[in-house]
Amino acid sequence: MFALVACSGGGSPSPEAPAQPASGSNNAGGLSPTSLSSNPPVANAAISAPPGFTVQVIGSVSGARELAFVPNGDLIVGTGGGSVSIVPHADASGSAGAPTTFATVGDSPAQGVAYGGGSVYVSTQHALWRTPYHNGDQKASALKKIALYRQGQVAPHSDGDVHTSASVALTATNAFIGIGSSCNACTEVDPTRASVQRTALDGSGMSTYSTRFRNAIALATNPATGTVWAGGAGQDNLPIGHPYEFIDSLTIHTAVADYGWPACEENRHAYTPGADCSHTIIPRVEFPAYSTLIGAAFYPNSQSGPYAFPSSYRGGLFVAAHGSWHVINGHHVAPHVAFVPMNGDNPVTPVNWNDPTKQWHDFLTGFQNNANNDARIGRPTGIAVGPHGSLFVADDLSGKIYRIRPSGG
């Protein structure tokens, strides 16, 4: 088994399908973890993590998006297409099993995946689906559509119905579905667009939980508090460097959380003349404009196992930034995975409205080579924590599934 021992690492339309064809397939032939530097698509580029961590590739799933573990340690992988994959024994001591197709869904992209209450959930462009899960299942037995959204019209001044993916996160009693806007900046006519919807676990009783949230694509449940967090991709064509992009706790708010898009952003700043921003939510964690926050996961305080991370990571939030599709100040905003130290639902460092990089630090870098015309070897998407403590990151450009462990684990 080969692995890369990591060295120090240094808004846009919704990222739907990969910008370039992914190199993986839905059947990777039972890959053993391999060195990231072996036959890289871009010369002299490698994924880097902080000292003391090892990055491995355990398999390949074309267009890999969101990730979720089922109780026996198999990894469910949503995709940018119409299928969901499963990677057996993903957090085992050695090789993971070969990725295979877990479910084929009648709507795409089948991006969002979650497990809870004995079922696997899948969120697609227009619907939330559920299938019972029994220990060891490698195929979905009875995938059923349980909730519909995006049934209304596209906004009259939409620039192309730019967001087609939806994400899902679960609590003990509810499912939360992040649904993107139909435009860069407009007033929606479909009440489910640019929102997070809440349903019961059986899909009933859908209601709006947050509104005017342009593309809530990164959803995560904090296991320490039970709250649901959401991050996303902000609007384009505003002053360079603004608006910042954010991830915030939705369910800590008692009323419908209004994030203000497209009129109000950041610290209740009005980008539309005359807009009343006095009641919009001020997010708790900020990132630079055009980072495109696409995936997130909390590291449990109580995590145990042979690959558990050091205590400094317990309770913290990992965030996958997909990077930008356009050039800012001479470069695309680079894809990366960041770590936000947290104390419950509060970031250890408060927002600095003059610098949106102060609350987090890089955890995975090297996806983009600025010295080689911003060539990319990957774009991180979904994040999940394995039952034995490893961190897993999906990549929809290369199709790789990365497994990160403390060195020597």
C-alpha positions in Angstrom: 0.0 0.0 0.0 1.4 3.4 -1.0 0.4 6.7 0.5 1.4 10.3 0.4 2.7 11.6 3.7 1.4 15.1 3.6 3.4 18.2 3.9 2.2 21.7 4.8 -0.4 23.1 2.5 -0.7 26.4 2.0 -19.2 32.9 -6.1 -20.1 31.4 -9.0 -22.9 29.5 -10.6 -23.6 26.3 -8.8 -21.1 23.6 -9.6 -23.4 21.1 -11.3 -21.5 18.6 -13.4 -17.7 18.6 -13.3 -16.1 21.3 -15.4 -14.0 18.6 -17.1 -14.7 14.9 -17.6 -13.9 12.9 -14.5 -11.3 10.2 -14.9 -12.9 7.7 -12.7 -15.8 5.2 -13.2 -18.4 3.7 -11.0 -16.4 0.5 -10.8 -12.8 1.1 -9.8 -11.7 -2.5 -9.5 -11.1 -2.5 -5.8 -8.3 0.0 -5.7 -5.9 -0.1 -2.9 -4.9 3.2 -1.4 -2.4 4.6 -3.8 0.1 7.5 -3.9 -1.5 10.7 -5.1 1.7 11.4 -7.0 1.5 8.4 -9.2 0.6 9.4 -12.7 -0.9 12.7 -11.7 -3.0 14.6 -14.4 -0.9 17.7 -13.8 2.9 17.4 -13.3 4.4 18.4 -9.9 1.0 18.8 -8.3 0.0 16.8 -5.2 -2.7 17.1 -2.6 -1.2 18.5 0.7 -2.5 18.3 4.3 -0.9 19.6 7.5 2.1 17.8 8.9 1.2 14.6 10.6 -1.5 13.5 8.2 -1.5 11.0 5.3 -3.7 11.4 2.2 -4.7 8.2 0.3 -6.9 7.5 -2.7 -9.3 4.6 -2.0 -11.3 4.5 -5.2 -12.9 6.4 -8.0 -16.5 7.4 -8.7 -17.2 9.6 -11.7 -18.6 13.0 -10.7 -18.4 12.2 -7.0 -20.3 14.7 -4.9 -21.8 14.3 -1.4 -20.8 11.5 1.0 -22.6 9.6 3.8 -21.7 6.5 5.9 -24.1 3.7 6.7 -23.7 1.8 10.0 -21.5 -1.0 8.8 -18.8 1.4 7.5 -19.7 1.4 3.8 -19.6 4.8 2.1 -22.5 6.2 0.0 -21.5 8.5 -2.8 -23.8 10.9 -4.5 -22.9 12.0 -8.1 -23.4 14.6 -10.7 -25.3 12.0 -12.8 -28.3 9.8 -12.2 -26.7 7.2 -10.0 -25.5 6.7 -6.4 -22.5 4.6 -5.6 -21.3 2.6 -2.6 -17.7 2.0 -1.5 -17.5 -1.1 0.8 -15.4 -1.0 4.0 -14.1 2.5 3.2 -12.6 3.1 6.6 -11.0 -0.4 6.9 -7.3 -0.8 7.9 -6.3 -1.6 4.3 -8.0 -1.5 1.0 -11.6 -0.4 0.5 -13.9 -2.5 -1.7 -14.6 -1.6 -5.3 -17.2 1.2 -5.8 -20.4 -0.1 -7.4 -23.8 1.4 -8.2 -26.0 1.4 -5.1 -29.0 3.1 -6.8 -30.1 4.5 -10.2 -32.4 7.4 -9.7 -35.0 8.7 -12.2 -33.8 12.3 -11.8 -30.4 13.9 -11.8 -28.1 15.0 -10.5 -28.3 12.5 -7.7 -26.0 14.7 -5.6 -27.2 14.7 -2.0 -27.0 11.6 0.2 -27.6 11.0 3.9 -28.3 8.2 6.3 -30.7 8.2 9.2 -33.5 6.3 10.8 -32.7 3.0 9.0 -32.9 4.6 5.5 -30.6 6.2 2.9 -31.9 9.5 1.5 -31.0 10.9 -1.9 -31.7 14.5 -3.1 -32.0 15.1 -6.8 -32.9 18.1 -8.9 -36.7 17.9 -8.2 -37.2 15.4 -5.4 -36.1 13.8 -2.2 -35.9 10.0 -2.3 -35.7 7.3 0.4 -34.8 3.6 0.5 -34.7 1.3 3.5 -31.2 0.2 4.4 -30.4 -3.2 6.0 -26.9 -3.9 7.3 -24.6 -4.9 4.4 -27.0 -3.8 1.6 -25.1 -3.1 -1.7 -28.2 -2.2 -3.7 -31.1 0.0 -2.9 -34.1 -2.2 -2.3 -37.0 0.2 -2.7 -36.1 3.7 -3.7 -39.2 5.9 -3.3 -39.9 9.5 -4.0 -41.1 11.1 -0.8 -41.1 14.9 -1.4 -41.2 17.2 -4.4 -39.7 20.7 -4.9 -38.8 23.0 -7.8 -42.3 22.6 -9.2 -42.8 26.2 -10.0 -41.6 28.5 -12.8 -38.1 29.9 -13.3 -37.8 33.5 -12.4 -38.8 35.9 -15.2 -35.4 37.5 -15.5 -33.3 34.3 -14.9 -30.0 34.0 -16.7 -30.4 30.3 -17.4 -31.7 28.3 -14.5 -28.2 27.9 -13.3 -28.6 25.6 -10.3 -29.9 22.0 -10.7 -28.4 20.2 -7.7 -29.9 19.8 -4.3 -28.3 18.6 -1.0 -29.7 16.9 2.1 -28.9 16.7 5.8 -30.8 14.9 8.5 -31.6 15.5 12.2 -33.3 13.0 14.5 -36.7 14.1 13.3 -36.3 16.1 10.0 -34.7 16.2 6.6 -33.3 19.5 5.3 -33.0 20.1 1.6 -30.8 22.9 0.1 -32.3 24.1 -3.3 -30.4 26.6 -5.5 -31.7 29.7 -7.2 -32.8 29.8 -10.8 -30.5 32.8 -11.6 -27.5 34.8 -10.4 -29.6 37.6 -9.0 -33.4 37.8 -9.3 -36.6 37.6 -7.4 -37.8 34.0 -7.4 -41.4 33.0 -8.1 -41.0 29.3 -7.0 -40.9 29.5 -3.1 -38.6 26.5 -2.9 -35.9 28.1 -5.0 -32.9 29.8 -3.2 -34.1 28.1 0.1 -33.6 25.3 2.5 -36.8 23.2 2.9 -37.6 21.1 5.9 -39.7 17.9 5.9 -40.4 15.1 8.3 -38.2 12.0 7.8 -41.1 10.5 5.7 -41.1 13.5 3.4 -44.3 15.0 4.7 -45.0 18.5 5.9 -42.6 20.4 3.7 -42.0 24.0 4.9 -39.4 26.7 4.2 -36.7 26.9 6.8 -34.5 29.5 5.2 -35.1 31.9 2.4 -33.1 34.1 0.0 -30.1 31.8 0.3 -28.7 31.7 -3.2 -27.4 28.1 -3.3 -27.3 26.2 0.0 -25.3 23.3 -1.4 -23.1 22.5 1.6 -25.2 21.0 4.4 -24.0 19.4 7.6 -25.5 18.4 10.9 -23.5 19.3 14.0 -23.5 16.0 16.1 -22.7 18.0 19.3 -25.8 20.2 19.1 -28.1 18.7 16.5 -28.1 21.9 14.5 -28.0 22.0 10.7 -25.4 24.2 9.0 -25.5 25.5 5.4 -23.0 27.1 3.1 -23.1 27.9 -0.6 -22.1 29.9 -3.6 -22.6 33.7 -3.6 -23.7 35.9 -6.5 -21.4 37.2 -9.3 -20.9 40.6 -10.8 -20.5 42.6 -7.6 -17.3 44.5 -6.6 -14.2 42.4 -6.7 -13.8 40.5 -3.4 -17.5 40.8 -2.5 -19.8 39.4 -1.4 -18.1 37.1 1.0 -19.4 33.5 1.0 -20.6 32.0 4.2 -21.6 28.9 6.2 -24.1 29.4 9.0 -26.2 27.5 11.5 -29.8 27.4 10.2 -31.6 25.7 12.9 -30.3 27.9 15.7 -32.7 30.6 14.4 -36.3 30.4 15.8 -38.0 32.0 12.7 -37.4 31.5 9.0 -33.8 32.5 8.4 -33.7 35.2 5.7 -30.2 35.6 4.3 -31.1 38.5 2.0 -29.9 37.4 -1.4 -29.6 39.2 -3.8 -30.3 42.5 -2.1 -28.5 42.0 1.2 -25.2 40.3 1.9 -22.5 40.0 4.5 -23.0 42.2 7.6 -26.4 43.4 6.4 -24.8 45.3 3.5 -27.3 46.5 0.9 -26.2 45.7 -2.7 -29.6 46.8 -4.1 -30.4 50.5 -3.6 -33.1 51.0 -1.0 -33.0 47.5 0.3 -34.0 47.0 3.9 -31.4 44.6 5.4 -32.2 45.2 9.0 -33.7 41.8 9.6 -31.5 39.6 7.5 -29.3 37.0 9.1 -25.6 37.8 9.8 -23.7 34.6 9.1 -21.2 33.1 11.6 -18.4 32.0 9.3 -17.2 33.8 6.2 -15.0 32.8 3.3 -13.7 34.9 0.4 -15.9 35.7 -2.6 -16.2 33.0 -5.2 -14.8 30.2 -3.0 -18.0 28.2 -3.8 -18.6 26.2 -0.6 -20.0 22.9 -1.7 -19.5 20.3 1.1 -19.1 20.3 4.9 -18.9 17.9 7.9 -18.3 18.3 11.6 -15.7 16.2 13.3 -17.4 14.6 16.3 -16.2 15.5 19.8 -16.6 11.9 20.9 -15.0 10.3 17.8 -12.9 7.2 18.7 -11.1 4.6 16.7 -7.6 3.9 15.4 -7.7 6.8 13.0 -9.3 9.5 15.2 -7.9 13.0 14.7 -6.1 14.9 17.4 -8.2 16.8 20.0 -7.6 20.1 18.3 -10.0 18.9 15.5 -12.8 17.7 17.8 -16.0 19.6 17.3 -14.6 21.5 14.4 -16.1 22.0 10.9 -14.4 20.9 7.6 -15.6 22.8 4.5 -14.9 22.0 0.9 -14.5 25.0 -1.4 -14.9 24.1 -5.1 -13.1 27.1 -6.4 -14.2 29.6 -9.0 -15.1 29.3 -12.6 -13.9 32.8 -13.4 -10.6 34.7 -12.9 -10.2 37.2 -10.1 -7.0 39.3 -9.9 -5.3 37.1 -12.4 -6.2 33.6 -11.1 -9.2 31.4 -10.4 -10.0 31.0 -6.7 -8.3 27.7 -5.9 -10.2 24.7 -4.7 -9.3 23.6 -1.1 -10.6 22.0 2.1 -10.7 24.3 5.1 -11.0 23.6 8.8 -13.0 25.9 11.1 -12.2 25.5 14.9 -15.6 25.5 16.7 -17.0 25.7 20.2 -20.4 24.1 19.8 -22.2 26.3 17.2 -19.8 29.2 17.6 -16.6 29.6 15.6 -13.6 30.0 18.0 -12.7 33.2 16.0 -15.5 35.7 15.3 -16.0 37.1 11.8 -13.5 39.7 10.7 -15.4 41.8 8.2 -12.2 43.2 6.8 -10.6 39.8 6.2 -12.7 36.6 5.5 -9.7 34.3 6.0 -9.3 34.7 9.8 -11.7 32.1 11.1 -10.3 29.0 9.4 -7.1 27.5 8.0 -6.3 25.3 5.0 -6.5 21.5 5.5 -6.2 20.2 2.0 -4.5 22.2 -0.8 -2.7 21.5 -4.1 -5.8 21.1 -6.2 -4.7 24.0 -8.4 -1.3 24.9 -9.8 -1.2 28.7 -10.2 2.2 28.5 -11.8 0.7 26.4 -14.6 -2.2 28.5 -15.8 -4.3 27.5 -12.8 -4.3 23.9 -14.0 -6.4 21.7 -11.7 -6.0 18.1 -10.7 -9.2 18.1 -8.6 -12.1 20.0 -7.0 -13.2 18.8 -3.6 -17.0 18.3 -3.0 -18.5 16.0 -0.3 -16.9 15.4 3.1 -17.7 12.7 5.7 -16.1 11.2 8.8 -15.7 7.5 8.9 -16.6 5.2 11.8 -12.9 4.7 12.7 -12.1 8.4 12.6 -10.7 8.9 9.0 -11.8 11.9 7.0 -13.2 11.4 3.5 -13.3 13.9 0.7 -14.9 13.4 -2.7 -13.6 15.1 -5.9 -15.9 15.6 -8.9 -13.1 16.6 -11.3 -10.8 13.6 -10.9 -13.5 11.2 -9.5 -11.2 10.3 -6.6 -12.2 9.5 -3.1 -9.6 10.7 -0.6 -9.1 9.2 2.8 -7.1 11.3 5.3 -5.6 9.8 8.5 -3.1 10.7 11.1 0.3 9.5 9.9 1.1 6.1 11.3 -2.6 5.3 11.5 
